[in-house]
């Protein structure tokens, strides 16, 4: 082993070194942690700064587990909290889930997962302290992030403002079953392990974090998002039996190429530049598995809990798209929410941080082969593509 390699036991010891608790919760978190550490050491070709960032992230995620379990152990009433009728935005990555999640967060009836609280859930904020919570203020006042400094062009590909929702993969990464790491680092063996992993434990952790956050009194109907969820909708529904889903649709070839471009740009920030062809193969495989499993799960779960929306509509008329989504959910958008969403849409215009340029050829991918691999999906949802 190299001296600068990551080591699971050293990370665990460092996390507990300054903590009051050694309770990390369900031991299954170690399965993903061990797989990820091996992949980071053996495959990622981390740069020195990449190794520093990876270690800091893993430690932060472990400390979050300790803090949440310590908080829950001291508050038995937390067991009575329930996440009621959450809405999950799913679909292929790069199909508009971020834009849709951001605009849905403008509805005051919705409860969103913000980045500062996803990374530091305890203590949960209250309605009276939320706006001035030191974590929120720090996020608001922070200067350029390390990613902005190292890769300023990445903002044109993906950006979550401090006061907008983040993907559930941020919380899922704290149980180390998350495609978030798969986009940040070149970790193909870990990525393939995540695809096949049992998701029941990670959704139990996800539920604990959400219950912790809302126990502070900031409530509402949770609206959550993450293409990752398409891998295991059955496990998600077992944890959240009354969950509903908004599924965004876009041509798979565009989604694959855009996702591969995002993953290469982000991984290149922290690793030696991975092969475009390798990234193309990995994300074609991953995205195809997502749609195959999501279609099969929808057949099992029935149509009533699913609403479909086209990426083109989210892009061209986001408020109109939300109105149609609400109608299909059996709800109406309040005038207050409509006004807030229209104000958001005037600012959150496409390409406001620059244009994301990408193509299948960058990743040695063939459009005909992609269309064939996703033929069942393209036929089933042709009206939305």
C-alpha positions in Angstrom: 0.0 0.0 0.0 1.1 3.5 -0.7 1.5 5.9 2.2 -1.1 8.3 0.8 -3.8 5.7 0.3 -7.1 6.0 2.1 -7.8 3.5 4.8 -11.2 2.6 6.2 -10.2 2.1 9.8 -8.2 5.3 9.9 -11.2 7.2 8.6 -13.5 5.6 11.2 -11.0 6.4 14.0 -10.6 10.0 12.8 -14.3 10.5 12.7 -14.9 9.2 16.2 -11.8 11.0 17.6 -13.6 14.2 18.5 -17.1 12.9 18.7 -19.1 12.1 21.8 -20.5 8.9 20.2 -19.1 5.9 18.3 -22.6 4.9 17.0 -22.5 5.0 13.2 -25.9 3.2 13.0 -26.6 0.2 10.7 -23.3 -1.5 10.0 -24.2 -1.9 6.3 -22.7 1.5 5.7 -19.3 -0.1 5.9 -20.0 -2.2 2.8 -20.2 0.9 0.5 -17.4 2.7 2.4 -15.0 -0.2 1.9 -16.0 -0.5 -1.8 -15.6 3.2 -2.4 -12.2 3.4 -0.6 -10.8 0.5 -2.7 -12.1 2.1 -5.9 -10.6 5.5 -5.0 -7.3 3.9 -4.2 -7.1 1.5 -7.2 -9.0 3.2 -10.0 -9.5 6.9 -9.5 -5.9 8.1 -10.2 -6.6 10.8 -7.7 -4.5 14.0 -7.8 -3.0 15.2 -4.6 -5.9 17.7 -4.2 -8.3 15.0 -5.2 -7.0 12.7 -2.4 -7.4 15.5 0.1 -10.9 16.3 -1.0 -11.9 12.7 -1.0 -10.6 12.1 2.5 -12.3 15.3 3.8 -15.6 14.2 2.2 -15.6 10.7 3.6 -14.8 12.1 7.1 -17.6 14.6 6.8 -20.0 11.9 5.8 -19.0 9.7 8.7 -19.2 12.6 11.2 -22.7 13.3 9.9 -23.7 9.7 10.7 -22.4 10.1 14.2 -24.2 13.4 14.8 -27.5 12.2 13.5 -27.5 9.0 15.5 -26.5 10.8 18.6 -29.3 13.3 18.1 -31.8 10.6 17.5 -30.7 8.5 20.5 -31.4 11.5 22.8 -34.8 12.2 21.2 -37.1 9.1 21.3 -40.0 11.3 19.9 -38.2 11.3 16.6 -39.5 7.8 16.0 -43.0 9.3 15.7 -42.1 11.6 12.8 -43.4 10.5 9.4 -42.6 11.6 5.9 -46.1 11.8 4.4 -46.8 11.6 0.6 -43.4 12.8 -0.6 -42.9 13.6 -4.2 -39.7 12.3 -5.8 -38.5 13.7 -9.1 -36.9 10.9 -11.1 -35.9 10.2 -14.7 -32.6 9.9 -16.5 -29.9 12.2 -15.3 -29.7 15.4 -17.4 -33.5 15.2 -18.2 -34.5 18.4 -16.3 -34.9 17.1 -12.7 -32.7 19.9 -11.3 -34.6 22.7 -13.0 -37.9 21.1 -12.0 -36.8 20.7 -8.4 -35.6 24.3 -8.2 -38.9 25.7 -9.4 -41.0 23.3 -7.2 -39.1 24.6 -4.2 -40.8 28.0 -4.8 -44.1 26.6 -3.6 -44.2 27.4 0.1 -46.2 24.2 0.7 -43.3 22.1 -0.4 -40.3 21.1 1.8 -37.0 20.9 -0.1 -33.7 19.4 0.8 -31.2 22.3 0.8 -27.5 21.7 0.5 -26.4 23.2 3.8 -28.9 21.1 5.8 -28.3 17.9 3.8 -24.6 18.1 4.7 -25.3 19.1 8.3 -28.7 17.9 9.5 -28.3 18.5 13.2 -29.4 20.5 14.9 -32.5 20.9 12.6 -33.5 24.4 12.0 -36.9 25.8 13.2 -39.2 28.2 11.4 -38.0 31.1 13.5 -34.3 30.3 13.1 -34.1 29.0 9.6 -33.4 32.2 7.7 -30.6 33.1 10.2 -29.2 29.6 10.8 -25.4 30.0 10.8 -25.1 27.2 8.3 -27.4 29.0 5.9 -25.7 32.3 6.4 -22.3 30.7 5.8 -23.6 29.1 2.6 -25.1 32.4 1.5 -22.0 34.4 2.2 -19.4 31.9 1.0 -17.1 33.0 -1.7 -16.2 30.8 -4.7 -16.2 27.2 -3.8 -13.2 24.9 -4.3 -14.9 23.5 -7.3 -15.5 27.0 -8.7 -11.8 27.7 -8.2 -10.5 24.5 -9.7 -13.1 24.1 -12.5 -14.9 27.4 -13.2 -16.5 26.1 -16.3 -18.4 23.3 -14.5 -21.1 25.8 -13.4 -22.3 25.8 -17.0 -23.0 22.1 -16.7 -24.5 22.0 -13.2 -25.0 24.4 -10.4 -27.2 24.4 -7.2 -27.4 27.8 -5.7 -27.1 27.9 -1.9 -30.9 28.3 -1.4 -32.0 25.7 -3.9 -32.5 21.9 -3.4 -29.8 19.3 -3.9 -30.1 15.7 -5.0 -30.8 13.0 -2.5 -27.5 11.5 -3.4 -25.9 14.0 -0.9 -27.8 12.2 1.9 -27.4 8.7 0.4 -23.6 9.3 0.2 -23.6 9.3 4.0 -24.5 5.6 3.8 -22.1 5.2 0.9 -24.6 4.0 -1.6 -24.7 6.9 -4.0 -24.0 7.7 -7.6 -22.8 11.1 -6.4 -19.3 9.6 -6.0 -19.6 8.0 -9.4 -19.8 11.4 -11.0 -17.2 13.1 -8.9 -14.5 10.5 -9.3 -13.6 7.7 -11.8 -14.7 4.8 -9.6 -16.3 2.3 -12.1 -16.2 -0.8 -9.8 -17.9 1.1 -7.0 -20.4 2.5 -9.5 -21.3 -1.0 -10.6 -21.5 -2.2 -7.0 -24.0 0.6 -6.2 -26.2 -0.4 -9.2 -26.5 -3.9 -7.7 -26.5 -3.0 -4.0 -29.4 -3.6 -1.6 -31.0 -0.1 -1.3 -33.2 -0.8 1.7 -30.6 0.3 4.3 -29.8 3.5 2.5 -33.5 4.5 2.3 -33.7 3.8 6.1 -30.9 6.3 6.5 -32.5 8.7 4.1 -35.7 8.5 6.1 -33.9 9.2 9.4 -32.3 12.3 8.0 -35.6 13.7 6.6 -37.4 13.0 9.9 -34.6 14.7 11.8 -34.8 17.7 9.6 -38.5 18.2 9.8 -38.6 17.5 13.5 -37.3 21.1 14.0 -40.6 22.4 12.8 -39.8 23.3 9.2 -42.4 21.1 7.6 -44.3 20.7 4.4 -44.8 18.1 1.6 -41.3 16.9 0.8 -40.3 17.3 -2.8 -37.1 15.4 -3.5 -35.1 14.6 -6.5 -32.5 12.2 -7.8 -32.1 10.1 -11.0 -30.4 7.5 -8.7 -33.8 6.6 -7.3 -34.7 4.9 -10.6 -32.4 2.1 -9.7 -34.5 0.9 -6.8 -38.1 2.3 -6.8 -39.4 -0.8 -5.1 -37.1 -0.2 -2.1 -38.0 3.4 -2.0 -41.7 2.7 -1.9 -41.2 0.1 0.9 -39.7 3.0 2.9 -42.2 5.6 1.7 -45.4 3.7 0.9 -47.4 6.8 -0.2 -44.6 8.3 -2.3 -45.5 9.8 -5.7 -43.2 10.3 -8.6 -42.7 12.9 -11.3 -40.7 11.3 -14.1 -38.9 13.6 -16.6 -38.2 12.4 -20.1 -35.6 13.3 -22.7 -33.9 11.5 -25.6 -31.6 9.0 -24.0 -28.8 9.7 -26.4 -28.8 13.3 -25.2 -28.9 12.2 -21.5 -26.1 9.8 -21.9 -23.8 12.3 -23.7 -24.6 15.1 -21.2 -24.1 12.9 -18.2 -20.8 11.5 -19.6 -19.7 15.1 -20.2 -20.6 16.1 -16.6 -18.8 13.1 -15.2 -15.6 13.6 -17.2 -15.5 17.3 -16.3 -16.0 16.7 -12.6 -13.8 13.7 -12.3 -11.0 15.5 -14.2 -11.0 18.1 -11.5 -9.9 15.5 -8.9 -8.4 12.7 -11.0 -6.2 12.2 -14.0 -8.5 12.7 -17.0 -10.3 9.4 -17.5 -10.9 7.9 -21.0 -13.9 9.3 -22.8 -14.7 5.9 -24.2 -14.7 4.3 -20.8 -16.9 7.0 -19.4 -19.3 6.6 -22.3 -19.6 2.8 -21.8 -20.1 3.2 -18.0 -22.9 5.8 -18.2 -24.6 4.1 -21.1 -24.7 0.9 -18.9 -25.9 2.9 -15.9 -28.6 4.9 -17.6 -29.9 1.9 -19.5 -30.2 0.0 -16.2 -32.1 3.0 -14.7 -34.7 3.0 -17.4 -35.1 -0.8 -17.5 -35.6 -1.0 -13.7 -37.9 2.1 -13.6 -40.2 0.7 -16.3 -40.4 -2.7 -14.6 -41.1 -1.0 -11.2 -43.8 1.1 -12.7 -45.5 -2.0 -14.1 -45.5 -3.5 -10.6 -46.4 -0.4 -8.7 -49.2 0.7 -11.0 -49.8 4.0 -12.8 -51.6 6.0 -10.1 -48.5 7.3 -8.3 -46.6 8.4 -11.5 -46.7 11.7 -13.5 -44.7 12.2 -16.7 -43.2 15.4 -18.0 -41.1 16.3 -21.0 -37.7 17.9 -20.7 -38.6 20.2 -23.6 -41.6 21.5 -21.6 -39.6 22.1 -18.5 -37.1 24.0 -20.5 -39.5 26.1 -22.6 -42.3 26.7 -20.2 -41.4 25.6 -16.7 -44.3 27.2 -14.9 -46.8 25.7 -17.4 -45.1 22.3 -16.9 -45.6 22.6 -13.2 -49.2 23.5 -13.5 -49.8 20.4 -15.6 -47.9 18.2 -13.1 -50.0 19.5 -10.2 -53.2 18.9 -12.2 -52.2 15.3 -12.7 -51.3 15.0 -9.0 -54.8 16.2 -8.3 -53.7 19.5 -6.8 -53.8 23.1 -7.8 -51.0 25.6 -7.8 -51.7 28.5 -5.4 -51.5 32.1 -6.8 -48.6 32.7 -4.3 -46.7 29.7 -5.6 -47.4 30.6 -9.2 -46.1 34.1 -8.7 -42.9 32.9 -6.9 -42.3 30.3 -9.7 -42.7 32.9 -12.4 -40.2 35.2 -10.6 -37.8 32.3 -10.4 -38.2 31.5 -14.1 -37.2 35.0 -15.1 -33.8 34.5 -13.4 -33.2 30.8 -13.9 -32.9 30.9 -17.6 -31.1 28.2 -19.6 -27.4 28.8 -20.2 -27.2 31.6 -17.7 -23.8 30.3 -16.6 -22.6 29.4 -20.1 -23.5 26.8 -22.7 -22.7 23.1 -22.1 -21.2 21.7 -25.3 -21.0 17.9 -25.6 -21.6 15.1 -28.2 -21.7 11.4 -28.4 -18.5 11.3 -30.5 -16.6 12.7 -27.5 -17.3 9.4 -25.8 -17.0 7.0 -28.7 -20.7 6.4 -28.7 -22.9 5.7 -31.7 -26.4 7.2 -31.9 -27.9 4.2 -33.6 -26.6 1.8 -30.9 -27.8 4.1 -28.1 -31.3 4.3 -29.7 -31.4 0.5 -30.1 -30.3 -0.1 -26.5 -33.1 2.3 -25.2 -35.6 1.2 -27.8 -38.3 0.0 -25.3 -38.0 3.2 -23.4 -38.1 5.4 -26.5 -41.2 3.5 -27.8 -43.0 3.6 -24.5 -42.5 7.4 -23.9 -42.2 8.6 -27.4 -44.8 11.4 -26.7 -42.4 13.0 -24.2 -39.2 12.8 -26.3 
